[in-house]
Each structure stands twice: as C-alpha cells, then as structure tokens.
Amino acid sequence: MLPTNRQIGFFSDAYCLEWMYAKSILVRTELAKALACRIERGQYTLDGAGEIARKLLRETPERLLGLPQSPGGRR
C-alpha cells in the first residue's frame, strides 16, 4: 500500500485539443508504418492489418468509453 500523499496519477495531455489531434495523427502514422513492415515481412495480410488498426483505433476506445457502436462497425 502506498500513502495517499505518495500517489500520483497520469491523465495525459488530452486536455488540449491541438495536442490530441497531433497525437492522434502521430499514433496513426506510426501504427501504419509498423503494420506496413509486418505486411512486407509476410506476418500480416492487408485485410488482417486493417482489422488490427480498426480494433485498436475504433473498437477498443468505443468499448472502454462505453460508446455506441460506430455505423458500419463490426463487433
């Protein structure tokens, strides 16, 4: 157990819209690069990589935040 005065929280820099947008672009760009490398190595198919990206970028946040399913989304 840790005393209350020693506990800290991490809330991210998501309080600023400009930072959130830039971070979103950065995450999507780096994820695309990583998935492209895996496709080139033959570890993933194009459809498989797309499924991974969709789950990471759309379905997981929807589920964690309790949001309704996106139109056209699959569960």
C-alpha positions in Angstrom: 0.0 0.0 0.0 1.1 3.5 -0.8 0.2 6.5 1.3 -2.2 9.0 -0.4 0.4 11.7 -0.4 2.8 9.5 -2.4 0.2 8.5 -5.1 0.2 10.3 -8.4 -2.0 9.9 -11.5 -1.3 10.3 -15.2 -4.0 12.0 -17.0 -2.2 12.6 -20.4 -2.0 15.8 -22.3 -5.5 15.2 -23.7 -6.8 18.5 -22.1 -5.7 20.4 -25.1 -7.5 19.8 -28.5 -4.4 20.7 -30.5 -2.3 18.2 -28.7 -4.9 15.5 -29.0 -5.2 16.0 -32.8 -1.4 15.9 -33.2 -1.0 12.8 -31.0 -3.8 11.1 -33.0 -2.0 11.8 -36.3 1.3 10.6 -34.9 -0.2 7.4 -33.5 -2.0 6.6 -36.8 1.2 7.3 -38.8 3.4 5.1 -36.6 0.8 2.3 -36.5 0.6 2.4 -40.3 4.4 2.2 -40.6 4.5 -0.8 -38.2 1.7 -2.6 -39.9 3.3 -2.0 -43.3 6.5 -3.6 -42.1 4.6 -6.6 -40.9 2.8 -6.9 -44.2 6.1 -6.7 -46.1 7.5 -9.5 -43.9 4.5 -11.6 -44.6 3.4 -11.7 -41.0 0.0 -10.0 -41.7 -2.2 -9.7 -44.8 -3.6 -6.4 -45.8 -7.0 -7.3 -44.5 -5.5 -8.6 -41.2 -3.6 -5.4 -40.7 -6.7 -3.3 -41.4 -8.6 -5.4 -38.8 -5.9 -4.7 -36.2 -5.9 -1.0 -36.9 -9.7 -0.8 -36.7 -9.8 -2.7 -33.4 -7.0 -0.5 -31.9 -8.3 2.9 -33.2 -12.0 2.5 -33.1 -13.5 -0.5 -31.3 -11.3 -0.5 -28.2 -11.9 3.2 -27.4 -15.7 2.7 -28.0 -15.7 -0.3 -25.7 -13.6 1.3 -22.9 -15.6 4.5 -23.0 -19.0 2.8 -23.3 -19.9 4.5 -26.6 -22.4 3.1 -29.0 -21.0 1.1 -31.9 -19.9 3.1 -34.9 -22.1 3.0 -38.0 -20.7 0.2 -40.2 -18.6 -1.2 -37.4 -18.5 -4.9 -36.6 -18.3 -6.5 -33.2 
